[in-house]
Amino acid sequence: MVKKMNLNENQIKAINKDNGNVAVIATAGSGKTTVIINRIKRLITECGVTPENILAVTFSKKAKENIQNKLPDECCGVNVETFHSVALKIVQDYAHGTYELWVKSWEKEKCLFDICKGLGLCAVKEDMPYNDLLKFIATQKTNMRKSDNLIYDIDLPFTNSNMKIIYDEYEEYKEHHAYIEFDDLLNMACEIFEESPETLEKYQNIYTYILADEFQDVSLNQALFLKYLSAKNNNLFVVGDGCQAIYQFRGGISKYLLEFDTEWSGADTINLNTNYRCSKDIVTTANELAKYLPESKNKHYVEAVANKEANSKPIYIECNTASEEANIVADEISKLVTGGKKYEDIAILARTNAQLQYFESEFAKRKIPYLTYSDTSFIEKAEIKLIISYIKLAFDTKTDSAFAFCYNKPNRWLNKAFFDEVSTLAKKKRCSLYDAMFMIDRRNWRFKNGIDEIYETVNKMQNKRFANMGEIVHMLRRDLNIDDFVSRGKLSDDGRYAEQIENLDTFEDTCKQFKTYTELNSYLLDIQNSGIQTDDNKVSLMTIHKSKGLEFPVVFLVGCSEGLLPHSKATDIDDEMRLMYVGITRAMDELYLTSNLFYNSRNLMSSSFIDLLGDTIDIRTN
């Protein structure tokens, strides 16, 4: 029996629950991971449960690694899996490894193009939003819909009957090639459980105790999957916070947590509402926002109580522009560091990655060390790298790396054979790739037209008068139809095309401050040098989504402007409010909220969410 040892009464109650279905509704900073770890430890050391009979399931590899790293040695052998990884094991086991996981988006889009072409639904591939079609299919899978009960929640240029045919033929293609997608795994596992009771019993006997983290984000098929697995032993232990349900756009349904006692009969609900992370002032602000969330009306909702003393009210600062916002935040960081804070104590949280570029730029100029939590730095993102490559090529035609990246983007029919010929000539003549391009045989009309287009683009940048580098970026986007090229998934296949367009908007706006290429290049070099610093003492830059599960002594929640947070393209205002709640509750001691009134050539207003916070924040006049 776990005793006091710095745990509160409800934490101990949750840990000591021997059997039965249990939902732990845990407010931010209430120690839910501590409860999960200690419960697993107790099941093994005190209850005699074999580690291999325990399954801890998470939503992401990051969360999986977090639990694995915190488990003590005596818990070696516990199954810590993501939903998809455990479902994949079951599917492959049942099907004897006959299925291949299909992950390449371009192959899927090609398949859809062939289907639509065969049905006479398109003449030109580029005219159809195949990525949106893939998203549509994925949404149907998450909600366990077949072709006869599709729900058309996005705008697609197909009739309902055509959509059913496309869906069925896509599934037939996958079945013929023994392909499965991530979106298939949970549905297939559930179907296996229905069709094969012996397989279900096998895994019920393996996983006699199941724990699920972040249960407020569970989808329909994830909930059903856990219902099957836990039905025999009724030892499902879930932890979550409805106010942090920020993934409803991808199928998350918070009711499975908030109505756990009705969805899982005989279940207990335990509340963890003591916030050990945030100061009393920050908890007060978070509670004030939570009042407006639908989750606060649930019977199990309990307002968070701060364990830490008050420090100082969160500060709100309204700025005129995104650049000014970055400047003011940099000023505040300098004051904090002078006052004894470390850079690593500080985080900048934004709704989108694009917003963070202004802070990268300002920090690079000021030599403030920073770390981005994006997969790549802003200037290394494919859409930004393309623009930069064109500009570098125009102002220094000997930059071979720039030529190599952009010569056939957008598509000019300049294939690998063309590039190999140019490369061979460049080596032979000891000249740049750009110069060698003019030496090849131009009787091939495709080569000729492509070369002429590159030359015209470069020549225009070299000879036309531009007021600033932002005008050059604008010209490139317009003349080369780069936005369309990006939106059709030609630079990446991750589906984040709207985000890529926002990145282009942000970069264009940033470039307006540079009159010459020399100034722009100096800025790019500063960004590059900032990115290769080895010192661990850095300010963290990340989206609010990325910050989930993290905490920092000081948080700057930036871009609290109408159109940014809540985002103009968001479909659910409650989801946006939950995002702000998550951002607020990442702060341990000090919280700054900032907004800007002019972003990417758009006039904005302060976020409506700021008004909801009332006198829980101090407003600082800029």
N, C-alpha and C positions, 0 to 999 in steps of 0.2 A: 504494500500500500504506500503510494507516494505521499509524503507528508509535506509540511509547510515549505521549506527550502526556497524562499523568495517567490513563491507562487501564491496567487490569491485563491480564495475559496472556490470560485467557479472554475478556474483552471484545474485545480486539484480534482474537482468533481468530474470534469471531462476526461482527465487522464485516468482516473480510477474506475471509470465505467467499464465493467468487465465485458458484458455482452449486450446485444441489442443495437438497433439503428439509432444513431445520434446525429443531430445537427448542431454544430457550434456556430452561432451567429456572432461574429467577432468584429468589432469596430477596428478601424485603422490603429496600428500600434499597440494592439492588445495582447500580443504574444501568441498568435495562432500557430506559427511555425514551432515555437517552443512546446506548445501543447501536442502537436503532431509527433515531434521527436520523442518527447517523454512518454507519450502513450505507446508508441512502438517499442521503446525500451522496456516499459513495464510489462507489456504483453509477453515479451521474450523472457525477461529475468524473473518476473514474479508469477506470471500465469502459465509459464511453460509452453507457450506457443512457438512452434518451429519457425525460424525466420523466413523460410521458403513458403510458408503458408500466409504470409502477409504481403498485400499488394498496396503500395502507395502510388496513386495515379495523379499526374499533373497535366497542365495544358501545354507546357513548353519544355524544351531541353534545358533552358536556363533554370527553370523552377525544379526540374528533376535533379540537376547537378547541385542546386542549393540544398535540397533535402539529403542527397547522398553525402555531401561534404560534412553535414552536421550530425549524421548518425554515428554513434559511438561504435567501437570495435565489436562489442557484443551483439550488434545488430547486423553483422556481416551476413549476407545471404538474403536480406529483405529485397523483394521485387519493387524497385522504384522505376516506374515507366510513365511515358506519356500515353494519353488515350490511344493515339494512333499506333504507337509501337506495340502495345499489348494486343490491340486488335489485329495488327499485322501478323503477330506470332500465331494467333488463333486461326486466322484465315490460311496462312501458309501450312500450318500443321494439318488442318482439315483437308486442304487441297493438295497435300504432299508437295508443296513448293512449285506448283505448276504455273502460278501467276507471276507476272513481272510488273513491278511498280512503275507506272508511267508518269514521268515528271516533266518532260520537255514540253513547254507551252507551245512552241512553234510547231511541233508535230501535231498537237491537238488542234491548233488553228488550221493547219493544212488539211487535216481530216474533215473538219467542219466545212472548209471551203469546197472540198471534193463532194461532200454530201449535198451542199446547197447548189453546186453546179449541176450535179446529177438530177436534181429536182427542178432545174431551170429557174432557180430563185435569184441568181446573180450572174452578171456577165463579167464583171471585173472584181477580182479579189479584194482590192483596196476599198471597194465601196461598202463593205460589210463589217460591222463591229464584232469580229469573231471573239475578241477578248471579253466583251460584254456578254456574249453568248456563253462562254465558258463560266463566267461568274454566275449567270442565271442557272446553269445546270448544277453548279456547286451548291447554290442556295437551295435548290429543290432536293438535293441529296441530304443536306444537313437537316432539312425538315421532313425527310423520309417520304417524299412525294414521288409517285410513279408518273409515267407519261399521261395517264388518264385523269390525273388530278393536279396538274400543274397550276401554280398561281403566278400570274404575270405581273410581277411587282417592279419591273423595269421596262423602259421603252425600247422595244426591238422592232425592226421592220419586217415582221413576219405575222401572218395570221395564226390564230390559235391552233388550227388544224395542221398547218405547216410546222409549227413549233413542236407538236406531238410527233410528227414524222421525223424531224431532225433529231429529237431526243432519242427516239427508238433506234434510228439507224446508227447514231453515235454509240449507243450501248451495244448494239450488235457488232459493230466494228471492234470494240474493245473485247467483247466475248470471243470473237473469231481469233484475235491475236493474243488472247489470254492476258490482256492488260487490266490492271486495276489502278485507280487513283486514290490519293489520300482520302478524298471525299467518299469513296466507296467502302473504306475499311470497316467503319463502325456498323454501317448498314448490313454489310455482308456477314459480319460476326453475329449480328442479331438474327439474321436469316438462318445461319448455321445452327444457332441455339434453338430456333423454332423447328427446324427440320431434323436435327440430330440431338435428341434428349441425352444420349450417352456422351456426346461431346460437351454439352452444357454441364452435365454432372461431373465430368472429368475436371473442368476448370473451376467449378464450385468447390470441389474437394481440394484443389490446389490452393485457391485463394479463399481461405476461410475467414480472414479478416481483411477488410478493404477500407482504405482511407483516401479521401479525395479532397484536394486543396482547391481554393478559389472556386467553390461550388456555385457561386452566384453567376458564373459565366457558362455553366453547363448548357448544352444544346439538347434538343429533343432526342437525337440518336445517342448522345452520350448518356443521358439520363436513362434511356431504355436499356442500354448496354449494362449499366451498373445495376439496374433492377434485375436483369437476368442473372448476373454474376452473384448478387447478394441474396437472391430469393431463398436459397436453401438454409443458409446460416444466419441470415438477418443480422449481420455484423458490419453494417456500412456506417462509417464515421466520416462526416463531411464538415468542412470548415469554409466559411465565406462571409462576405459583407455585401448586402444588397446595395448599399450606397456606392460601392466600387464596381458595380456591374457595367463595365465600359466596352463590352464586346457584343452587345445585342445586334450590332450591324452584321455580325457574322454568325448569328443564330443563337446567341446566349439568351437564356430565359431564367430570370432571377427567381421566378415563382417556385422553382424546384427547391431552392434553399428556403425561401420565406414560407412556403407551404409544405415543408418536408414532413411534418407530422400528419398531414392528410395524404400525401403522395406515397409515403412509406408508413403503413399502419403500425400503430404501437410505438412510434418513434418518440424519443425525448428531444427536447430543445434546450440548449444551454446558452446563456448570453455571456459574452466577454465584452464588457463595455468600459473597462479601465484602460485609458490610453497612456502607455508608458513612454511614448515617443515624443509627443508634442507638448510645448508649454501650455499653461492654462489659457492664455490669450488666443493661441492658435486653435485649440480645441473649441473655444467659444465661437470663433469665426467659422470653423467647419460645421459645428452644430447649427449655426444660424442658416447656412446654406442648405444643410440636410433637411431642414423644416419644409423646404419647397419640393423635395423629392417624393415621388409616390411611395417609396419604401418606408418613409417615416409614418405612413398611415397603417402599416402592417402591425398586427397584434404583437409580433415578436420584437418590434423595433424598440430599442432602449437608447436614449441619448448618451453619448460618450461622456465619461467623467475623467478629468485630467488627474494624473498622478504627480505631475510636476507643477511647481509654483509658477505664477505669472512672471513673465519676463518683460515684454513690451508688446503692445498691440501691433498686428500686421500693418505695414505702411503701403498706401496706395499712391502712385505717382502717375499723373497723366502727361504724356509727351506729345509733341506736335507731329513728329515723323518717326519712322522705324530707325533711322540713323541716329536721331536724337535719343531715342529710347536706349539704344545700345551704348551711346556715349554716357548717359546718366547712370546706367547700370555699371559700366566700367568705373566711373567715379566712385560709386558706392563700394564696389569691390576693393578698390585701392584704399579707401578709408577703413574698411573692415580688416584688411591685411595689416595695415599700419597699427590698428588697434589690437592685434594679436591673433586674428584668425589666419588659418592656412588656406591656400587656394583650394585644396582638396576638401575643405569643409563646405564649399559653395557649389550649388548647382543652378543652372539656368534651364527652366522647363518651358517648352512652347508647344502649341497645338500641332504644328507641322515642322518638318525639317527645314523647309525653305526659310522660315522666320529666323532660324538660328544663324543663317549666313551673315546677317548684319552684325551679330555678336562675334563670329569668327573674324570678320573684317576689322572690327574695332579692337578686339583683343590682340590680333596680329600687329596692328599699328602700335599698340601700347606695350607690347612684349609681355602680355598677361598669358601665362601658360594655360592651355585648355586641352580637354579631351572630348572628342565627339563620340557619341554612342551609335552613330549611324554606321552602316556597313562600309561606307566610303566617305571621305571628306567631301565637302560640297563641290569643290572645283574638280574632283575626280569623278563625279557623277557623269554618266555617259552623255547626257544632253548638254551639260555645261562644258565638258571636255570637247565636245564637237564644236561649239561656238569658239572656245579658246583656240582650238587647232586652226580654224579658219583665220582668226585674227593674227595668230603667230605666223602663219604661212604668208599672209599679206605683208607683214612688216619685217619678216626675215625669211625669204624664200628658201634659205638653206636649212631650215628646221625640218629635217627628214621625218622625225617622229610625228609632227603635225600633219605632214602630207600623208603619211601612212595611215593615220586615223581617219582623215576626212575625205580622201580622194573619191570615194564611191558612196558618200553619205550626203544627201539622199542618193538613191540608186541612179547611176549614170551609165550602166552597162559596162563599167570598167572592172572587169573581172580579175581573178588571180593571175591569169595569163598576161593581162596588161601590166599588172604590178610587177610580175617577175621580169618582164621585158624591160620595164623602166629601171628596175633595180640592177639588172645586168649592164645596161648602158651607163648608169650612174657610176658603177664601179670601174667600167672600162674607160670612161671619159674623165673620171675623178671629179664629178660634179654632183650637185644636189639632185634629189629625186624630181623636184619641180622642174629644174632645167632639162633633165633627161627626158621628161615627158614630151617635150617638143621635138625630140630627135627620133621618135619611133615612127614606123610606117603608118601614115594616117589615112590610108586607102580604106581601112575598115571604118565605115561611117559611124558606127557606134563609138569607136575610140575617138574619132574626130569631134563628134558632137560633145562628148564628155570632156575632152581636153579644152574645147572652146568655152564650155560653161565654167570650168575651174578658172581659166584665164580671165574671163569677164568678171567673175566674182572678186578675184584678187585685185584686178586692175581698178575696179570700182572702189574698193577699200583704200587703195593706194592714192588715188587721184581725186576722188570726190571730197569736197569740204564737209566735214562733220563737226558739229558744235562740241560733241563729247563722245566717248566710247560707247555710251548707251545707244546713241543713234546708229552706230555700226551694228550693234547687236540686233536692234530693231530691223535694220535693212536685211541682215542675214536671215532672220526668222521669216520675213515677208518674201524676199526674192527666192529663197530656196524651199519655201513651204515646210520649214523645219517642225513647226508645231503639228502639222498633219502627219509628217514622218514619224514623230515621236508618238502621237496618239494612236497610230496603227501598230505600235509595238515593235518598230524596226530597230530600236536601240537596246531594248531589254524586253524580257518576257515575264517580268514580275507582276504585271497588271497595274502598276501604280502610275498610270499615264496622266491622270489629273494632277498628281503630285509633281510629276516631271514638268508639266506646263507651268505650275506655280513656281518651280525652281527657275525656269527660264525667265518668268516675269521678275522674280527677285534679282536675278543676276543682271538683267537689263537695267533695272532701277539702280542697282549698286554701281554699275558702270557709268552712270550719268555724272558721278562725282569726279571722273577722270577725264581730263582734257586731251591727254596724249596716250599713245601706246606705252611710252616709258613709264608713266604713272601707273597704268594698269598692270604692267609687267612687274613693277616693284611691289605692288599689292599682292600679286600672285605668288611671288617669291617669299613674301612675309608669311602668307598662309602655309606654303609648303614647309618653311623652316619651323613654324609653330607646330606643325604636325609631326615632325621628327624629333622633338625634344624627348629626352629619355627620363627626365625627372618625373616621379610619380605625383608630385605635389601640383595638381592641375585643377582648374575649374571644370566641372562636368557640364557638357552641353547635350541635351537630349529632348526627345518628345515626351509628353506626359505619359503616353502609352508605354514608352520604354522605362519610365521611372517606377512603374508598378513594383512594389515589393522592396524598394530602396528607401533610404532616409539620409538626410543631410542636415547638419547644424543650421545652415542658411540656405534658403531657397528663394530664387527670383522667378516668380510665375509671370512670364512676359506675354505680350500680345493679348491682354484682356480687353479686346476691342470687339464691338459688334461686327461680325463677318469673319473674325479670326477665332474667337472663343466666346460665344458659339460660332462655329465655322459656317460660312455662307452656304456650303454644299451639304451640310448635315441634314439628315431627314428626321432626326429625333432630338428635340431640345433637351429632354431629360438625360439622354446619353451625354450630351455636351456638359450639362450641369454636373453629372457624376465625374466627368473628366476633371472639371475644376476642383471638385471635392478631393479627388485623388492627388492633384497637384498641391493643394493646400496642406494635406496631411503627410506630405513627404518632409515637411519642415519640422525640425526638432526645437529650435530655439528662436530663430528669426525668419520672418516671412515678408517678402516684398511683392506687391502686385503692381504691374506696370501695364500701361496701354499706349497706343499711338493712334493719332487721328488721321494719318496719311500713310497708306501702305500700297506699294506697287501701283501708283497713280490713282488710287481710290481714296476718297474721303470717307472716314469712318467715325463712329461714335464710341464712347466708352461702353464696355460690355454691360448689358442689362443685368448680368449676374453681380456686378459690383454694387449695384443699387440694392440688391437683396441682402447684402452684408451689413447694412445700416451702420450703427455706431460701434460695431466690433472692430472696425479698422480706423486708422488715422490717415487722413488725406493730407498729403504734402503738396503744397503749391510749387510748381516748377518755375 
